[in-house]
Amino acid sequence: MRTNWAVMCGSLRSIIEFKLSLARLCDMRGRGMLEGIVFSTWKGEVDAFPGLRKTLTGLDICVVESVCPTKEQVGQRETYSIVVQKEQLFRGCLCVPEDVFILKFLSSLRQ
């Protein structure tokens, strides 16, 4: 039977929104709706908030940090947002087991 995993993607624009979203995912995992949670973001985002890395480790959240591509690297500025979101999701999906269902979740409450 396939299990469910969540891949949360995004920058940490609001730590409050992030923690509320994370609490929702942890609740879902606690109720058996999710097997695991991955947070995929850019390098430096997690460490910008003191204690956040330790909290994520304590909650058994897999953290994936990547270098954010520049607009020059992407090539077409009008598609920049799409490309960087795809990149975060792709890198997060590399950390989940094969043959699972994946719930893409944003790091903000704009769900």
N, C-alpha and C positions, 0 to 999 in steps of 0.2 A: 504494500500500500504506500502510495506517495505521501510524503510529509510536506508541510508548509513552512516556508522560511520567509522572513521579511528582509528586504534590502532597503535601508533608509539612505537616501542620497541628499546631498545639498551642503551649502555653506551654513555656518552658524551665525545667522544674522541676529537672531534673538534667542538667547540661552533659555529664556522662559518657555518660548514656543517649542524649542527642541526638547526640553525636559518633559513637557506635557505630552509631546508625541512619543517620546521614549517610554514614558509611563504607560501609555496606551498599548504599545507593543509588548512591554513586559507583562502587563495584565493579560494580554492575549496568550502569551507564552505560558504564563502561570495557569491559565484555564485549559491548556492543552491544545489551543488552536494553532500555535506556532511551535516549531521544533527549535528554531534558532533565529538570531537577529544579527545582521551585518550593518555597520555604519560606514558608508563610503563617502569620503570628503577630501578636501585638499590639504596638503602639508601645511602645518601651522595652525589649522583651525582648532584642533582639540587642545593644543597646548596654550592657546590664547586665553583659556579659562582655567584658572588654578583648580586643581583637584579633579577636573573632568576625566582625565585619562584613568586615574585610579578608580573613579566611580564606574566607568564603562567596563574596566577589567573586573571589578567586583560583581557587576551584573552579568558577566559572561557574554559581553557584546564583542563581536569580532570587528576591529577597526581597520579600515583600509584607507591609507593616505597616499594620494598621488600628487604629482606636480601638475598644476593647472596649466593647460595649454594657453598660449597667448593668442590674441586675435590675428596676429600675423601668421602664426603657425596654422591656424584653422583655414585661413585663406579668404573665406567669404564672411564678412562681418555680420551680415544679416542672418546667418545661420549659426552664429557663435554659441548662443544659448542652447540650441538643440544639440550641438556637437559636444559641449562640455557635460550636459546632462546625460547623454548617451555614454560618455566616457566613464562617468561615475557609476552608472548602473552596470556597465560591462565589467568594470573592475570589482565591484561588489559581488556580482554573480560568479566570479571566479572562485570565491570563498565558500560557496554553498555546495553541498553534495550534488551528484548527478541525479537526475530523475526525481526532482522535487518541484512543487509549485512555488512560485516566487511572487510575493506581494511587494510591489514597489511603493515605497512610502517616502514622503518628503520630510525634511528635517524641520519644517515649519507647520503651522496649523492650517495652511492653505490647501487642505486636502479636498 
